[in-house]
Amino acid sequence: AMAGPFDFYMFFLGEKAEEAIADLNILKTVRSPKKEIEKGEKIKLVTTVKNIGNKQAGKFRIQYYLSLDSELDDLDIMVFQKLMHVKLNPGKRVRYTKKKKIKNSVDADDYWVIAKIVPFGDDAVESNNVKFQSDRLSIVEKE
């Protein structure tokens, strides 16, 4: 006999309950404590990413942006990106630290520093893949 709609429905429910999925989450991102830096100076960025899902997460890209507002969009300047070849098991975390020079082409202004992760595999919740810092960074012309 062919499976009826009810059988399909029960199968679908069962699958959903069992489905394992990774969920990468930026726990926090911090930068070097200076509130103001000159163009050409280095900024230190530290980001902690945790897999809060119930399945191993594959590699992901971590990106840093400078933003004049706290929304990540096409107007923002990507400072740096790095491919992370780590496989995070459920509950595990990784901390990434990078020192990056601020290019002279960046306009002097006050910026939010935004960290973003771009998972290559399935990721349960995308809204926890972006984190911006609550205080802004002033980039100023060289003295």
Order of alpha helices (4+ residues) and beta strands (2+ residues): alpha-beta-beta-beta-beta-beta-beta-beta-beta-beta
